[in-house]
Amino acid sequence: MNITKNIFFKNFNNKKNFKLNNHLNNLRKNLKKLIENKENNQIINSLGKKYQYSYSKKFIHELIKSNLTIRIIGIGGSILGTMAIFSFLKKKISKNIVFIDNLNTQRKKESKKKYLNIIVSKSGNTLETLVNFNYLIKKKDKNLFITEKKDSFLKKIALKMKSKIIEHNNFIGGRYSVLSEVGMLPASLAGLNEKKFKQFNDLVKNKFFLNQLILNCANIYSFLKEKKFNSIIINYDEMSQDFFYWYQQLVAESLGKKEKGIMPIISLMPKDNHSLLQLYLDGPKNNFFTFFSVDSKKQLRIKENNYFKFDNYLKNKTFNEILNAQRKASENIFQKKNIPLRSFQINNRNENSLGELFTFFILETILLSDLMKVNAFNQPAVELIKDETKSILKRI
């Protein structure tokens, strides 16, 4: 069933669970509060078209005119959403983008090319981002910083370099920032239409979308009560892998608290059919699954020649037909084994569909956090590792 014109969605089939109604009522109340208070919630506000960026269209046009190769330096929520956008929509993007998103001891310094560096860190003190920028910095590069207003190491560097600072919204954590300045500025530089990502206002008028979202969350919460903690993505679209790395952080960091949480695991198909499928089908029953695919317009076809003579079931088939058959076969077997699954099929690969997906999973995460009684917006355990790392480095 189409929950929007871009997304075909099949919800979990969990009719035997009689406690769903209580969850559904709570979810409806919480979702209503989110929608009614959207102006006071900067995360929800960023999903809509009225969100005010801390840069102007004129500024974007000036950067586009510079025609420099864009290099984005960040880690975690500062970069995952942007990488998801550029991977999912890469066929629409002609601009060359380089992502620096981890510490790599084998990284080589590019000396000749001139870059527009976009350095992203909400706190302005992110260790890996500071280290990478320190190593890669060149005088001839142009630098743009996205960080909070408050004093930080990164802000001091930007002021010394007399570089432009774009304010990172203080009320939007990195993993929720994809439709704010963090993701939309690079998307605009790449020629994408940022307004088309903003689907929240249309989606909240779509009762069918909202009902399916709520039922989906109620089912997931019931799985958690049944000790099914692993959310496994069965992904049939390589260009969506970065989107699910964004999803992985969103879910793990938002809900993994107080000895509660969901473990997001990403499987790329059909490759993982030959390594993990046996476990998924016959291993421990502590998982729920998301099947995901995107309709492809490109039709690669099997060719017969003197070396290859195929049986009827493969003769003249396209790659898409084979992938779809593998997906349907897997879904059929999962259902026969009563393994919980939901299914997304994306009809159109564009800004609209990706914006709808971002909105769906952000709302899902916030609604689940309410049911689980955890704070979806902090990450206290991660701060412990950061502090311990600084302590060790000071002693070296």
C-alpha positions in Angstrom: 0.0 0.0 0.0 1.3 3.5 -0.9 1.6 5.7 2.2 2.8 8.5 -0.1 3.1 8.6 -3.9 6.8 7.8 -3.4 6.7 5.0 -0.8 5.0 1.7 -0.9 4.9 0.4 2.7 3.8 -2.9 4.2 3.6 -2.8 7.9 4.4 -5.6 10.4 1.7 -8.3 10.7 1.3 -8.6 14.4 -2.4 -9.2 14.8 -2.0 -11.7 17.7 -0.7 -8.9 20.0 -3.7 -7.8 22.2 -1.7 -5.1 24.0 -1.3 -3.0 20.8 -4.3 -0.9 21.6 -2.8 0.6 24.7 0.4 1.4 22.8 -1.6 2.9 19.9 -3.5 5.3 22.2 -0.3 6.5 23.9 1.4 7.0 20.5 -1.6 9.0 19.1 -1.4 11.4 22.1 2.4 11.8 21.8 2.3 12.3 18.0 -0.5 14.9 18.4 1.6 16.8 20.9 4.6 16.8 18.6 2.6 18.1 15.7 0.8 20.8 17.7 4.1 22.0 19.3 6.2 21.8 16.2 7.1 25.5 16.3 8.6 25.0 19.8 10.5 21.9 18.9 13.5 22.8 16.6 14.0 19.2 15.5 10.4 18.9 14.2 10.6 22.5 13.0 13.6 21.6 10.8 11.5 18.9 9.0 9.2 21.6 7.6 9.5 24.3 5.0 9.2 27.2 7.5 12.5 26.4 9.2 14.9 29.4 9.1 18.5 28.7 8.1 21.4 30.7 9.5 22.6 31.5 5.9 21.1 33.2 2.9 20.4 32.0 -0.6 22.8 34.7 -1.8 25.5 33.1 0.3 24.8 29.7 -1.3 25.0 31.3 -4.8 28.3 32.9 -4.1 29.8 29.6 -2.9 28.5 27.8 -6.0 30.2 30.4 -8.2 33.5 29.6 -6.6 33.3 26.2 -8.4 35.6 24.5 -5.9 35.6 20.8 -5.0 33.6 20.4 -1.8 35.2 18.5 1.1 33.1 17.8 4.1 34.9 17.1 7.4 33.0 15.7 10.3 32.0 12.5 12.1 28.8 10.9 13.3 25.7 13.0 13.1 27.6 15.9 11.7 28.2 14.0 8.4 26.1 10.8 8.2 22.9 12.5 7.0 24.8 14.5 4.4 26.5 11.3 3.1 23.0 9.6 3.0 21.7 12.4 0.8 24.7 12.3 -1.6 24.7 8.5 -1.9 21.0 8.1 -2.4 20.8 10.9 -5.0 24.2 10.7 -6.5 22.8 10.3 -10.1 21.3 13.7 -9.8 24.5 15.3 -8.6 27.3 16.4 -10.9 29.3 18.2 -8.2 32.4 16.4 -6.9 32.1 15.8 -3.1 34.8 14.4 -0.8 33.8 13.1 2.7 36.2 12.8 5.6 34.4 10.9 8.3 37.0 8.9 10.3 40.6 8.9 11.4 42.7 7.1 8.8 46.4 6.7 9.5 47.0 6.0 5.8 45.4 9.2 4.6 47.4 11.1 2.0 47.4 14.9 1.9 46.2 16.5 -1.4 48.6 19.3 -2.1 47.6 20.5 -5.6 43.8 20.7 -5.6 41.9 23.7 -4.0 39.0 22.7 -1.8 36.0 24.3 -0.2 36.2 22.7 3.2 33.0 22.5 5.2 33.9 21.6 8.8 31.0 20.4 10.8 30.9 19.9 14.6 28.0 21.0 16.9 30.2 21.3 20.0 33.2 22.7 18.1 35.4 20.3 20.1 35.0 17.0 18.3 38.4 15.2 18.5 38.4 13.4 15.1 37.2 16.5 13.2 39.8 18.7 14.7 42.6 16.2 13.9 41.5 15.7 10.3 41.1 19.4 9.7 44.5 20.1 11.2 46.1 17.5 8.9 44.3 18.5 5.7 44.3 22.3 6.1 46.0 24.4 3.3 46.3 28.1 2.9 44.8 28.2 -0.5 41.6 26.3 0.5 38.4 28.1 1.4 36.9 27.1 4.7 33.4 27.2 6.1 32.5 26.2 9.6 29.2 24.9 10.9 29.2 25.0 14.7 27.4 26.4 17.7 27.6 30.0 18.8 29.3 29.2 22.0 33.1 29.3 22.6 34.9 26.3 21.3 38.2 25.2 19.8 36.8 25.2 16.3 35.2 28.6 16.7 38.6 30.1 17.8 40.2 28.6 14.7 37.5 30.0 12.4 37.9 33.5 13.9 41.7 33.4 13.5 41.3 32.3 9.9 38.6 34.9 9.3 36.4 32.2 7.9 32.6 32.2 7.6 30.8 30.5 10.6 27.3 29.1 10.0 25.5 28.7 13.2 24.6 25.1 14.1 21.2 25.1 15.8 21.8 24.7 19.5 18.5 22.7 19.9 19.2 20.1 17.2 21.6 17.3 18.0 23.8 16.0 15.2 21.8 12.8 14.5 18.6 14.9 14.0 20.3 17.7 12.0 20.1 16.3 8.4 17.3 18.7 7.4 18.8 21.7 9.1 21.9 23.7 8.0 24.1 20.6 8.4 22.5 18.7 5.5 20.7 21.3 3.5 23.6 23.6 2.9 25.8 20.9 1.2 22.6 19.7 -0.6 22.0 23.2 -2.0 25.6 23.5 -3.1 25.2 20.3 -5.0 22.2 21.7 -6.9 19.5 19.7 -5.0 16.2 21.4 -4.1 16.2 21.7 -0.3 12.5 22.6 -0.2 11.6 19.2 -1.7 13.2 17.4 1.3 10.7 19.2 3.6 7.7 16.9 3.6 6.6 17.1 7.2 3.6 19.5 6.6 2.2 17.3 3.9 2.8 14.1 5.8 1.0 15.2 9.0 -2.1 15.9 6.8 -1.9 12.4 5.5 -4.0 10.3 8.0 -3.0 7.0 6.4 0.7 7.8 6.7 0.2 8.8 10.4 -1.8 5.7 11.2 0.8 3.4 9.6 3.6 5.2 11.4 1.8 4.8 14.8 0.9 1.1 14.1 4.6 0.5 13.1 5.9 2.0 16.4 3.4 0.0 18.5 4.6 -3.2 16.8 8.2 -2.4 17.4 7.5 -1.6 21.1 5.7 -4.9 21.4 8.7 -6.7 19.9 11.0 -5.1 22.5 8.6 -6.4 25.2 9.1 -9.9 23.6 12.9 -9.4 23.9 13.3 -8.9 20.2 16.0 -6.1 20.3 17.7 -6.4 16.9 16.4 -4.2 14.0 17.9 -5.8 10.9 17.7 -3.9 7.6 17.5 -6.2 4.5 18.7 -3.6 2.0 18.5 -4.3 -1.8 19.7 -0.9 -2.8 23.5 -0.1 -2.6 22.8 3.6 -2.9 20.8 3.5 0.3 23.6 2.0 2.5 24.7 5.4 3.8 21.0 6.2 4.6 20.9 3.2 6.9 24.2 4.1 8.5 22.4 7.4 9.4 19.5 5.3 10.7 21.9 3.1 12.7 23.2 6.1 14.6 19.8 7.7 15.0 18.3 4.5 16.6 21.4 3.3 18.6 22.4 6.6 20.1 18.8 7.9 20.8 17.3 4.7 22.4 20.3 2.9 23.8 19.9 4.0 27.5 19.0 2.6 30.9 19.9 -0.9 29.7 17.2 -0.5 27.0 17.6 0.0 23.3 17.5 -1.4 19.7 20.5 -2.8 18.0 20.4 -1.7 14.3 22.1 -4.1 11.9 22.5 -3.5 8.2 22.6 -6.3 5.6 23.3 -5.5 1.9 21.5 -8.0 -0.4 21.8 -10.2 -2.2 25.5 -10.5 -1.0 24.5 -11.2 2.6 22.1 -14.0 1.4 25.3 -16.0 1.3 26.6 -15.2 4.7 23.9 -14.1 7.2 20.5 -15.4 5.8 20.9 -18.8 7.4 21.3 -17.2 10.8 18.3 -14.8 10.2 16.1 -17.7 9.2 17.1 -20.5 11.6 19.0 -18.7 14.4 17.7 -16.9 17.6 14.3 -15.3 17.2 15.3 -12.0 18.8 15.1 -10.0 15.6 12.6 -7.9 13.6 13.3 -7.1 9.9 13.0 -4.2 7.5 13.0 -5.0 3.8 14.0 -2.1 1.6 14.4 -1.5 -2.1 14.2 1.3 -4.7 12.7 1.0 -8.1 15.5 1.4 -10.7 14.9 2.8 -14.2 18.1 1.3 -15.5 17.5 -2.2 -17.0 20.7 -4.3 -17.2 19.8 -7.5 -18.9 21.3 -11.0 -19.1 22.8 -11.8 -22.5 23.1 -15.2 -24.0 26.1 -16.1 -26.1 28.2 -19.2 -27.0 29.5 -19.4 -23.4 26.2 -18.8 -21.6 23.1 -20.7 -22.3 20.5 -20.2 -19.6 17.5 -22.2 -18.5 14.1 -20.6 -18.9 13.9 -19.1 -15.4 16.9 -16.8 -16.2 16.6 -16.4 -19.9 16.3 -12.7 -21.0 15.8 -11.5 -17.4 16.9 -8.1 -16.1 19.0 -7.6 -13.0 16.0 -5.8 -11.4 13.8 -8.8 -12.1 16.3 -11.1 -10.4 16.7 -8.8 -7.4 12.9 -8.4 -7.0 12.5 -12.2 -7.2 15.1 -12.7 -4.5 13.4 -10.1 -2.3 9.9 -11.6 -2.8 11.3 -15.1 -2.2 12.9 -13.9 1.1 9.8 -12.1 2.3 7.6 -15.2 1.5 9.9 -17.5 3.5 10.2 -15.0 6.4 6.4 -14.9 6.5 6.0 -18.6 6.4 8.4 -18.8 9.4 6.4 -16.1 11.3 9.5 -13.8 11.4 8.3 -10.2 11.9 9.0 -7.9 8.9 8.0 -4.7 7.4 8.7 -3.6 3.9 9.6 -0.3 2.1 9.6 0.0 -1.7 10.6 3.5 -2.9 8.9 4.3 -6.2 10.9 7.5 -7.0 14.5 8.3 -6.2 14.3 12.0 -5.5 14.5 14.7 -2.7 10.8 14.2 -1.8 11.1 10.4 -1.1 14.3 10.8 0.9 12.8 13.7 2.9 9.8 11.4 3.7 12.1 8.7 4.8 14.1 11.0 7.1 10.8 12.3 8.6 9.4 8.8 9.1 12.4 7.5 11.0 13.0 10.6 13.1 9.3 10.5 14.2 9.5 6.8 14.8 12.6 7.2 17.0 11.1 10.1 19.1 7.8 8.2 19.5 9.6 5.0 20.6 11.6 7.0 23.1 8.4 8.2 24.8 7.1 4.6 25.1 10.5 3.4 26.3 10.8 6.3 28.8 14.3 7.3 27.6 15.7 10.7 26.6 16.1 10.5 22.8 18.3 13.6 22.6 21.3 12.9 24.8 24.2 10.4 24.7 25.7 10.4 28.2 27.7 7.2 27.8 29.5 8.5 24.7 30.7 11.5 26.8 32.4 9.1 29.2 34.5 7.8 26.4 35.4 11.3 25.2 36.5 12.3 28.7 38.5 9.2 29.2 40.3 9.6 25.8 41.3 13.2 26.7 42.6 12.0 30.1 44.8 9.3 28.4 46.1 11.7 25.8 47.1 14.2 28.5 49.2 11.5 30.1 51.1 10.5 27.0 
